[in-house]
């Protein structure tokens, strides 16, 4: 790819961001802890829901210490509505690790960030970029949309390795935070225009329907316990209204994962 094409692409993305970029609380307050929490919340969750939940979460758990010392039940009460409750547990486990192993401070090195429970390849680089302005390459759904539309229009089965190589080639020399925010916002706009082409990705998997799924049962179990407190298994399964065998199976899975606790027939969130 020649330098002119890269420059034109950068100008297009940055001009869109300058004129129509979105404003979010996690982009205004660049405290590493807040960015970490927001990045976990944003995984597979609409930004509008995160805007609603993030202030409530940070009010109750304003720092690593308060999150690490909190009860699992208190965290899940705030988390309900965001979905994928396992992320909330990973945040607590991550906070316990940071407090116990890292003196309560998030490390700036990507390799060290990846050792924290719940932080993987993307999240580590996103935190390092948005919290400290570091230069890294990473992709998520909206960034993929941008690159598929501009550089892989006639190609299918695109790997993340190919995408990351293109992201690396088109990175500007500075202002990496703004660049990635711009890519994400431009990707959202392309999707609004019907140009979301993430099915081109070799790693694309269609998300199963929530209604009637095991995910719905799992979410309903946690929601019931946050609203009603500790409950006998028999009472919970009857009140949820799902198939009892399926419900009991998901209860056991959540117990095995550490999401739920069972003592003398009574379930709790810990």
LINRA-V323649 format. One record per residue. RES is the residue in one small letter. SS is DSSP state (h for helix, s for strand, l for the rest). Layout:
# LINRA-V323649
RES/SS
RES/SS
This chain:
# LINRA-V323649
x/l
x/l
x/h
x/h
x/h
x/h
x/h
x/h
x/h
x/h
x/h
x/h
x/h
x/h
x/h
x/h
x/h
x/h
x/h
x/h
x/l
x/l
x/l
x/l
x/h
x/h
x/h
x/h
x/l
x/l
x/l
x/h
x/h
x/h
x/h
x/h
x/h
x/h
x/h
x/h
x/h
x/h
x/l
x/l
x/l
x/l
x/h
x/h
x/h
x/h
x/h
x/h
x/h
x/h
x/h
x/h
x/h
x/h
x/h
x/h
x/l
x/l
x/l
x/h
x/h
x/h
x/h
x/h
x/h
x/l
x/l
x/h
x/h
x/h
x/h
x/h
x/h
x/h
x/h
x/l
x/l
x/l
x/l
x/l
x/l
x/h
x/h
x/h
x/h
x/h
x/h
x/h
x/h
x/h
x/h
x/h
x/h
x/h
x/h
x/h
x/h
x/l
x/l
x/l
x/l
x/l
x/l
x/l
x/l
x/h
x/h
x/h
x/h
x/l
x/l
x/l
x/l
x/l
x/l
x/l
x/h
x/h
x/h
x/h
x/h
x/h
x/h
x/h
x/h
x/h
x/h
x/h
x/l
x/l
x/l
x/l
x/l
x/l
x/l
x/l
x/h
x/h
x/h
x/h
x/h
x/h
x/h
x/h
x/h
x/h
x/h
x/l
x/l
x/l
x/l
x/l
x/l
x/s
x/l
x/h
x/h
x/h
x/h
x/h
x/h
x/h
x/h
x/h
x/h
x/h
x/l
x/l
x/l
x/l
x/l
x/h
x/h
x/h
x/h
x/h
x/h
x/h
x/h
x/h
x/h
x/h
x/h
x/h
x/h
x/h
x/h
x/h
x/l
x/l
x/l
x/l
x/l
x/h
x/h
x/h
x/s
x/l
x/l
x/l
x/l
x/l
x/l
x/l
x/l
x/l
x/l
x/l
x/l
x/h
x/h
x/h
x/h
x/h
x/h
x/h
x/h
x/h
x/h
x/h
x/h
x/h
x/h
x/h
x/l
x/l
x/s
x/s
x/h
x/h
x/h
x/h
x/h
x/h
x/h
x/h
x/l
x/l
x/l
x/h
x/h
x/h
x/h
x/h
x/h
x/h
x/h
x/h
x/h
x/h
x/h
x/h
x/h
x/l
x/l
x/l
x/s
x/s
x/s
x/l
x/l
x/s
x/s
x/s
x/l
x/l
